[in-house]
Structure formats: C-alpha cells, structure tokens
C-alpha cells in the first residue's frame, strides 16, 4: 500500500529577529505616526493600522515578507494579528507604508523594500530620515508603477488625508483638520488639561447651581415675610 505524503504545513513566523528600531529618535517617530493614525481612524472599523508587523503577500511562501515600520490597510477590520497574511485579508495589501530610517539602514536594503512594495500593491510609500531631515515619497500612478513625489515636503496623502510639511529644519505631519501629529506625552498633557478644564467647569456649574438654590430659598423666605406683613395690615371686622 502506497502512502500519499501529506503536504508540509507552512509556518509563518510572527517575528523576523530584527529590532523594531535602532535608536530613540527612530522609535519615537514610528510611535508618533502609528499612534496618531490609530487616533485619526479610531471611529472607522475598517482601517487597520500596525507597526513593525510582518506582511506575507503570498500563501505558501514564508520567506517572502516585509515588516514596514508603519502600515495602513484600508478595508480591513481592526484587531490583533501576529502577522498580516494577505490571503486571509481579502487579498488586500496595505495601501500606505512608512519607513523611518536609522544610521543602520543600507541603500541596498531600502531599494529591496521599495521593489517589494511596488510589486505587491502598495499605493503610497513614504521614507523619513529623522537624522538628516530628509523626506521622500512614492505614489502609484495610473499606469501601475510607483513614481517619485516631486514635492513631498508639502504633500497631502490621497489615501489618508494627512499633510506632510518639511521646512525650517522641522518635519511636521498634519491631520485633515489641521491639527499636528503629537507625541504620546504631548497627547497625554492635552488630555490632562482638558480633564482639568472639564473639572473646573463642573465645579463652576455646581457652585452656580448651589447659589441659585440659595437665592430661591431666600426669595421664598422674603415672600413669606411679605405675606405675613400683608395679613397683619388688613383691617379687623
């Protein structure tokens, strides 16, 4: 009896052994972009944002993969994943990816990533070097190829609606409403300030309400005194 060999199950690792970042500046920018995009699309259940998540574009090939510093998959539900297996995601590739450079990045490595992103369906690809303050971008043309964005230092992402600005040695990303992307610390301070302002407003409202009750009680008291005075002034018989 001949036994038919069973196909070997392909394992897709959740980690490639590479560090997420090489220094604090690179890590900070990864966190800022990823977390602000999470906040921006918080109310849209079908926008998935991830940082340093392995993306496997083809089933059966666990060597074909990339882990963008930040990626956005529009049309995919939020939720935890060990990796992004495209065939399990409606065959939808991440449309937007970001890479934050560090001194350890090599030209050959970045060229390989760009080729991968172009081949497997990325529509917008942005690269920021925080050490040199260099920002570059590529966008997929109608012909299907990735073309260089001529003026990325003042460019609005068609997919995300966010605007990039590079001027006076400062790189800034703006939300569609014009607010800046902020660090978690800055966001926390703003949240605390808003909490304190809300608490002050609550206390003022409670104080005003207490004063109103006091005035109403005083008014009733005066009305009672006036009524008693009128009764005493009425002639007898």
N, C-alpha and C positions, 0 to 999 in steps of 0.2 A: 504494500500500500504506500502510495506516494503522498507525503505530507506537503501541502502547499505552504510555503513560508509566509508568515504574516508580515505585512509591511511594518517597518520600524516607525514608531511614533516619534514625530519631530518635536523636540523640546525648544521652546522659545524663551531663553533666559530673560529675566527682568533687569539684569544688570550686566554691563559690559566691562566692569572693572575699572573704568576711567572715572576720575574725580569730576564732580559737578563743576567746580571752578578751581582756579589756581591761586587766586588771591581775593582779598576782601572787596576790592573795587569791582571786580568782575561779578562776584557773588551778589553784591548789592544791586547792581543793575539788572541781573537776572530776576531777583526777587521783586524789584520795583516794577518791571514790565509785566511779569507774570501776575502779581497780586493786583495791580491796577486794572489789568484786563479782566481778571476774575470779578472785580467790583463793577467794572463797566457793563459786563454781560451777566450780572448776577440774576437778573429777572428773566433772562432768556434761557429756558431749559434745554435748548438745542444748540448751545455753543459750549464746546469743550475746550478748556484751556489747561495746558500742562507744562511743566518744566522738567527738563532732563529725563524725558520718558522715551524709552526705546520704541521706535516705529519700524514695524516689519511690513513692507508693502506687498510681499508675495507669500502666499501659503506654500509651505514645504521648503523654504529656504531661510534657515535661521542665521545665515551669515550675511544676508542682505539686510542691512539695518542702519539707522542713524538715530541719534538722540539729540534733537535740537535743544538749545538752551531754553527756548520757549516756543510752543507751537499752539496754533488755534485751529480747531476743526469745527467749521460751521455746518450745522445739520446733524451733529452727533450729540446725544444726551450727556449731561453732566454725570459724574460718578467716578469712583475709584477704579483704577486699572493698574495692573502690573506692567503692561506694555500696550502699545496701540497696534493691534493686528488688523490690518486694513480690511481683510476679507470678512472680519467679524463686525466691521463698522460700516456696513452698506457699501463697501469698496470706495469710501470717501477718504481721500488723502487730506492731511492738514493743508489748508489753503494758505496759511500765513506762518512763516517761521522766522525766528530771530536767533542770531548767533552773537554772543558778546565775546570779543577777543581778549586774550591774555598774552603775556610775553611768550608763553609756551606753545601757542598756536603756530603751525608751519604753513607756508604757502601751499605746499602740496596737499596738505590735509584740507585746507579750505577750498581748494579747487575741486577736490574729490567730493566734498559736501555739496558744492554748487551744482556739480554734474548730477549728483543723486537727486537733489531737489528738483532740478529741471526735468529729469527723466520720469520722476514718479508723481508729478502733478501739482507741485506747489505753485501757487499763483503769485505770491509776494514773498520775497526773501530779503531780509534786512540784516546788515552786519555793522556792528558798532564797536569801535576800539576806544575804550574809555581812557587809555593811557595817552594816545595820540590825538584824541578827539576827532577821529575820522568816522564818518558815517556814509555807508553806501547801500544802495538798494537795487533790486532787480524785480521786474514785473513781467508777467506772461503776456505776450502780445496776442493779437487775434490769429496770427499765424501759428501760434503754439509754442514759440521759443521764448526764453527768458531774455529780456532786454534791459540794459542798464538804465536806471532812472537818472536823467540828466541833472536835475537839481534836487537831490534828496534832502538837502539842508532846509528846504521849505516845501515839504511834500505831504499830502494827505493820503492815507491809505484808503483805496477804494473799498476794500472789504471791511475794515474796522472803523473807518471814520476818524481815526486819530491823526493828529498832525505832528510832524517832526520839525524841529527848529534847531539849527546849529548856527550860532552867532556869538561873537564876543567871547570866545573860549567857553561857551556854555551850551550843552546839549539839553534840550527840553522836549518832552512829549506832552501834547495837549489832548484832552478828551474832546469829544464832539461839542460839549457845552462850553469849551474854552478853559476849563479848569486843568491845572497841571497834574501830571503824574507825580505822586508824592511817595516818600519812603514810608515804611510801616510806622516809624517813630513819629513822623510828621502827621500821618493819618490818626495815630493814637492821640496826639496832642489836640488835634482839631476835635476829635470825638469827645475828649475830656472837657474841652472848652464849651462845646455845645451842651454837654451834660450839665455843667455848672450854670450856664445861661438858662437852661430849662428849669433847673432847681431854683434859681433866683426868681424867675418868672412865676413859678409855683408859689414860692413864699410871698411874693408881692400880691398874687391873687388871693391867697389865704388871708393876708393882712387886710386887704381891701374888703374882703367878704366879712371879716370879723368887725371891721369898722362900720360896715353897712348895718350889720345886726345890732351893733351898739347904738347907732343913730335911730334905727327903727324902734328899739326898746325905749330910747329917750323920748321919741315922738309920741309913742303910746302913753308914756308917763305924763307928758305935758297935756295930751288930750284928756286924760283922766282928771288932771288938776283943773283944766278949763271947764269940764262938765260939772264937777263938784262946785266950782265957783258960780256957775250959772244957776244951779239949783238953789244955792244959798241966797241969791239975789232976787228970786221970784217972790212977789208979794203974797202974804198969807190971806186965806179966805178969798 
